Amino acid sequence: MSTKQRVSYFYNPDVAHFFYGPSHPMKPHRIKMAHHLILSYGLYRKMECYKPHPASPGEMTQFHSDDYVSFLSRITPDNLRQYHTPMQKF
């Protein structure tokens, strides 16, 4: 006996407000376009849809090192240049 599996779809519209830099592979506008296609074609009706919350530092350390999570809490677009050497570590 086979059971039909549903796809889990996670989307948060806030992702479109981030810019990761020109060389970063994540392109928020592409995620937003894919979301609009999912809505337009009604694919969401066949999915389990979730809006994820921003991960807390504790949640992030379940998958990343404490050093990396600490680094992320300190770095900003304004101080990026002063963290060039530590960035190479990650």
C-alpha positions as CSV (number, residue, x, y, z in Angstrom):
1,M,0.0,0.0,0.0
2,S,1.4,3.4,-0.9
3,T,0.4,6.7,0.6
4,K,0.7,10.0,-1.1
5,Q,3.3,12.2,0.4
6,R,2.8,16.0,0.6
7,V,5.5,18.5,0.0
8,S,6.5,20.8,2.9
9,Y,6.9,24.4,1.7
10,F,8.6,27.0,3.8
11,Y,8.4,30.7,2.8
12,N,8.8,33.9,4.7
13,P,8.2,37.1,2.6
14,D,10.9,38.9,4.7
15,V,13.6,36.9,2.7
16,A,13.0,39.3,-0.2
17,H,14.3,42.2,1.9
18,F,17.8,40.9,2.2
19,F,20.8,41.4,-0.1
20,Y,23.6,38.9,0.4
21,G,26.0,40.6,-2.1
22,P,26.6,40.2,-5.8
23,S,28.7,37.1,-5.5
24,H,26.5,35.2,-3.1
25,P,24.5,32.4,-4.7
26,M,21.3,33.2,-2.7
27,K,19.1,35.5,-4.8
28,P,16.0,36.6,-2.8
29,H,14.2,37.9,-5.9
30,R,14.4,34.4,-7.4
31,I,12.8,33.0,-4.3
32,K,10.1,35.6,-4.4
33,M,9.4,34.8,-8.1
34,A,9.2,31.1,-7.4
35,H,6.7,31.9,-4.6
36,H,4.5,33.9,-6.9
37,L,4.5,31.0,-9.4
38,I,3.5,28.5,-6.7
39,L,0.6,30.8,-5.8
40,S,-0.4,31.5,-9.4
41,Y,-0.5,27.8,-10.4
42,G,-2.2,26.8,-7.2
43,L,0.6,24.5,-6.2
44,Y,0.3,25.6,-2.6
45,R,-3.0,23.6,-2.4
46,K,-1.0,20.4,-2.7
47,M,1.6,21.4,-0.1
48,E,1.9,21.8,3.6
49,C,2.8,25.5,3.9
50,Y,4.7,27.0,6.7
51,K,6.1,30.4,7.6
52,P,9.3,29.9,9.4
53,H,10.4,32.2,12.3
54,P,13.9,33.7,12.5
55,A,16.1,31.2,14.3
56,S,17.3,32.1,17.7
57,P,21.0,31.8,18.5
58,G,20.3,28.7,20.5
59,E,18.5,27.1,17.5
60,M,21.3,28.1,15.2
61,T,23.9,26.4,17.5
62,Q,22.1,23.1,16.9
63,F,23.5,23.2,13.3
64,H,26.4,25.6,13.5
65,S,29.4,26.1,15.8
66,D,29.1,28.7,18.7
67,D,32.0,30.6,17.1
68,Y,30.1,31.0,13.8
69,V,26.8,32.1,15.5
70,S,28.8,34.6,17.6
71,F,30.5,35.9,14.4
72,L,27.1,36.3,12.7
73,S,25.8,38.3,15.6
74,R,28.7,40.8,15.3
75,I,29.1,41.3,11.6
76,T,27.0,43.9,9.7
77,P,27.2,45.5,6.2
78,D,28.8,48.5,7.9
79,N,31.7,46.6,9.6
80,L,32.2,43.9,7.0
81,R,35.7,45.0,6.0
82,Q,37.1,44.7,9.5
83,Y,36.0,41.1,9.7
84,H,37.7,40.0,6.4
85,T,40.2,37.7,8.1
86,P,37.6,36.0,10.4
87,M,35.3,35.6,7.4
88,Q,37.9,33.4,5.7
89,K,37.6,31.0,8.6
90,F,33.9,30.3,7.9
